[in-house]
């Protein structure tokens, strides 16, 4: 068993345990293995261990990896980073889902360029009001959703957030709970939240997708 396969097995066991604590079926959570800046060989190791969902932050890297690994049946690419309009075409062609929708010009361009089934999207919310982070303010969600729901090339699945880093589990839990409440208020069910450091708390608070990179592939250079 490769090192990646061993780490994947550990993460899956932790996902299952968090689901059990929350009284949820393990199938209700999708594990997205964040492979940004990692070589294709490691993605192949994870794929051989049964992993099918992979997350990429950079549109051109997603494009190149999708082309290089197109022979791997059932592999699903999740675009999880901020997107500029001049890179939209790569995500529209290759992505299974987009987790960082926050700009209407990007939404319109994605809808226009999506040729297959509508692209599942998660709207990024800036829960902590951090100037260094992207994402919509919670009070701006309603107007954004109203317009985005008219775009035929998109399917709005839910919300995404990267809460402020904290060593306080209860504070992190509060951010995840707030995102869950916002999703419910706006008639959305998907919640893309939780990373290597806090995915178990996120699952306990309703995450439907968790994005785990370092704990699977190791530290990035």
Backbone torsions as a table, in degrees:
resi	resn	phi	psi	omega
1	UNK	NA	132.6	179.8
2	UNK	-72.4	163.5	177.8
3	UNK	-61.1	-39.3	178.0
4	UNK	-62.0	-43.5	180.0
5	UNK	-63.0	-38.8	178.7
6	UNK	-64.6	-43.9	-179.5
7	UNK	-68.2	-37.1	176.4
8	UNK	-60.8	-42.8	179.9
9	UNK	-60.9	-39.8	178.9
10	UNK	-65.4	-44.7	180.0
11	UNK	-63.8	-41.5	179.0
12	UNK	-62.6	-38.1	177.9
13	UNK	-64.9	-38.6	179.0
14	UNK	-70.1	-37.2	174.8
15	UNK	-60.8	-46.7	-179.1
16	UNK	-61.9	-40.2	180.0
17	UNK	-66.6	-40.6	178.8
18	UNK	-65.5	-39.2	177.2
19	UNK	-62.8	-41.7	179.8
20	UNK	-62.7	-42.2	179.2
21	UNK	-62.9	-33.3	-178.4
22	UNK	-88.7	-2.1	-178.6
23	UNK	68.3	35.8	-177.8
24	UNK	-117.9	148.9	173.0
25	UNK	-70.8	143.6	-178.2
26	UNK	-62.0	-25.7	179.7
27	UNK	-68.8	-11.2	-179.3
28	UNK	-79.6	-4.9	-179.0
29	UNK	-122.5	128.2	174.6
30	UNK	-99.4	124.5	175.7
31	UNK	-88.0	117.8	176.5
32	UNK	-101.9	115.6	179.2
33	UNK	-83.8	113.2	-175.3
34	UNK	-80.8	110.3	-171.8
35	UNK	-107.9	15.2	-177.3
36	UNK	-58.1	137.3	178.5
37	UNK	64.0	11.9	176.8
38	UNK	-103.0	147.2	-177.4
39	UNK	-71.3	158.1	-180.0
40	UNK	-59.9	-29.9	-179.2
41	UNK	-59.2	-38.6	179.8
42	UNK	-72.0	-34.2	175.9
43	UNK	-64.5	-40.3	177.0
44	UNK	-62.4	-38.9	176.6
45	UNK	-60.6	-45.5	-179.8
46	UNK	-65.8	-40.1	178.5
47	UNK	-61.8	-42.8	179.1
48	UNK	-62.7	-26.6	178.2
49	UNK	-88.4	8.4	174.8
50	UNK	99.8	-1.2	179.9
51	UNK	-76.2	135.8	-178.7
52	UNK	-122.9	-20.9	-177.1
53	UNK	-105.7	123.9	-176.8
54	UNK	-128.8	142.6	-177.9
55	UNK	-112.1	134.4	178.0
56	UNK	-127.4	135.5	-179.0
57	UNK	-84.5	-30.7	-170.8
58	UNK	-109.6	127.9	-172.2
59	UNK	-60.6	-41.4	-177.8
60	UNK	-71.3	-34.2	175.7
61	UNK	-66.9	-39.5	175.5
62	UNK	-60.2	-46.3	178.8
63	UNK	-55.6	-47.8	-175.2
64	UNK	-69.2	-41.0	179.8
65	UNK	-69.8	-36.8	177.6
66	UNK	-61.5	-39.1	178.0
67	UNK	-69.9	-42.6	-177.1
68	UNK	-70.1	-24.3	-175.5
69	UNK	-116.6	20.1	-174.7
70	UNK	-63.5	-17.9	-179.9
71	UNK	-77.5	-10.5	-178.8
72	UNK	-83.0	103.1	-175.2
73	UNK	-63.3	135.5	174.3
74	UNK	82.0	1.6	179.1
75	UNK	-71.1	133.9	-177.1
76	UNK	-121.0	125.9	-179.5
77	UNK	-98.2	130.2	175.7
78	UNK	-111.2	118.4	174.8
79	UNK	-82.9	117.3	-170.4
80	UNK	-118.8	2.8	-178.8
81	UNK	-109.2	166.9	177.2
82	UNK	-56.9	148.0	-172.4
83	UNK	-131.6	133.0	174.2
84	UNK	-96.9	154.9	-174.5
85	UNK	-62.0	-30.1	-178.7
86	UNK	-76.1	-6.6	176.9
87	UNK	-110.7	0.1	-176.3
88	UNK	-57.1	-37.8	-175.2
89	UNK	-57.8	-33.5	-179.0
90	UNK	-69.1	-41.8	179.5
91	UNK	-70.9	-42.0	-179.4
92	UNK	-59.6	-34.2	-178.0
93	UNK	-82.7	-40.2	-166.3
94	UNK	-106.9	-19.0	-170.0
95	UNK	-84.5	142.5	170.3
96	UNK	-80.6	-31.3	179.5
97	UNK	-158.6	156.8	177.9
98	UNK	-122.9	126.1	-171.0
99	UNK	-107.3	10.7	-174.0
100	UNK	-139.0	42.1	179.7
101	UNK	-76.1	124.4	-179.0
102	UNK	-148.0	-7.6	-177.3
103	UNK	-124.8	135.9	-176.9
104	UNK	-71.4	-31.0	177.8
105	UNK	-65.7	-37.0	175.9
106	UNK	-67.4	-41.9	179.1
107	UNK	-59.5	-45.9	-179.3
108	UNK	-63.5	-42.6	-178.4
109	UNK	-68.0	-39.5	176.2
110	UNK	-60.5	-45.4	-179.4
111	UNK	-62.4	-40.5	-178.2
112	UNK	-67.4	-37.0	-173.3
113	UNK	-92.1	-11.4	-179.9
114	UNK	-74.7	117.2	-174.6
115	UNK	-97.6	-22.2	-176.7
116	UNK	-99.4	-147.7	177.7
117	UNK	-59.7	152.3	178.8
118	UNK	-51.6	143.0	-177.1
119	UNK	-80.7	119.8	174.9
120	UNK	-63.6	130.5	-176.7
121	UNK	-129.6	146.4	174.4
122	UNK	-119.4	126.0	-177.1
123	UNK	-83.6	127.9	-178.5
124	UNK	-79.9	131.7	-179.7
125	UNK	-117.8	133.3	176.5
126	UNK	-91.9	91.7	-174.2
127	UNK	-70.8	-32.7	-174.3
128	UNK	-95.2	1.6	-178.2
129	UNK	62.6	30.2	-177.0
130	UNK	-79.2	128.1	-178.7
131	UNK	-67.1	-26.4	-177.3
132	UNK	-80.4	-7.5	-176.8
133	UNK	-114.1	150.6	175.5
134	UNK	-85.2	-179.3	179.8
135	UNK	117.6	152.2	178.6
136	UNK	-78.9	148.2	169.7
137	UNK	-69.4	145.1	-179.2
138	UNK	-52.9	-36.6	-177.8
139	UNK	-72.4	-13.7	179.5
140	UNK	-92.5	-4.5	-174.9
141	UNK	-62.4	-44.5	-174.0
142	UNK	-57.6	-49.4	-178.5
143	UNK	-66.2	-39.0	179.8
144	UNK	-63.8	-46.3	-179.7
145	UNK	-61.6	-40.8	-178.0
146	UNK	-57.7	-43.6	-179.8
147	UNK	-77.4	-42.6	-176.4
148	UNK	-63.4	-30.1	-179.4
149	UNK	-69.4	-12.0	178.3
150	UNK	-87.5	-6.9	-174.7
151	UNK	-86.3	118.6	-172.1
152	UNK	-70.1	-22.2	-177.6
153	UNK	-86.7	1.0	-178.0
154	UNK	-121.0	149.3	170.4
155	UNK	-126.3	113.3	-175.9
156	UNK	-80.2	111.0	-174.6
157	UNK	-92.6	-35.0	-174.5
158	UNK	175.1	-154.7	-177.0
159	UNK	-119.9	156.0	175.1
160	UNK	-132.5	146.5	175.0
161	UNK	-152.8	148.8	169.3
162	UNK	-117.2	91.5	-176.1
163	UNK	-62.0	161.4	177.8
164	UNK	-55.8	139.5	178.7
165	UNK	-63.3	138.7	-179.9
166	UNK	-156.1	147.0	175.0
167	UNK	-89.9	1.3	-177.8
168	UNK	-95.9	108.9	-178.1
169	UNK	-59.0	-38.8	-178.4
170	UNK	-69.6	-33.1	176.6
171	UNK	-67.6	-43.4	177.0
172	UNK	-61.7	-42.6	179.4
173	UNK	-59.7	-38.1	179.5
174	UNK	-63.4	-38.3	177.5
175	UNK	-65.6	-43.7	-180.0
176	UNK	-64.4	-39.3	178.7
177	UNK	-64.0	-39.2	179.0
178	UNK	-63.3	-40.4	178.8
179	UNK	-65.4	-39.7	177.8
180	UNK	-61.5	-41.8	179.6
181	UNK	-66.3	-39.8	177.8
182	UNK	-62.7	-42.8	179.0
183	UNK	-60.7	-44.5	-179.7
184	UNK	-63.0	-41.7	179.8
185	UNK	-58.4	-31.1	-174.8
186	UNK	-106.7	14.4	174.1
187	UNK	72.2	30.4	-179.8
188	UNK	-113.3	149.8	-177.1
189	UNK	-116.1	-21.2	-177.1
190	UNK	-83.1	140.7	178.6
191	UNK	-135.9	107.1	176.3
192	UNK	-96.0	99.1	-176.5
193	UNK	-157.1	148.9	-179.4
194	UNK	103.7	130.3	179.6
195	UNK	-127.2	-168.9	-177.3
196	UNK	-47.5	-40.3	-171.0
197	UNK	-85.1	-17.6	-172.7
198	UNK	-144.4	17.7	-173.3
199	UNK	-65.3	-28.5	-179.9
200	UNK	-68.5	-40.9	175.0
201	UNK	-62.5	-41.1	-179.9
202	UNK	-61.9	-41.1	178.4
203	UNK	-63.4	-42.8	179.4
204	UNK	-62.1	-24.7	-179.9
205	UNK	-100.7	9.2	170.6
206	UNK	112.7	5.8	179.8
207	UNK	-54.4	136.6	173.3
208	UNK	-103.7	-18.4	172.0
209	UNK	-136.8	136.9	174.1
210	UNK	-122.7	142.5	-175.2
211	UNK	-111.3	106.8	-174.3
212	UNK	-121.2	120.6	-179.2
213	UNK	-117.5	-64.4	-174.5
214	UNK	-58.0	-40.6	-177.8
215	UNK	-69.0	-14.3	177.6
216	UNK	-102.8	-48.4	-172.3
217	UNK	-102.2	-6.4	-177.5
218	UNK	89.1	174.1	-178.0
219	UNK	-63.5	147.9	176.0
220	UNK	-89.9	151.4	176.6
221	UNK	-66.7	NA	NA
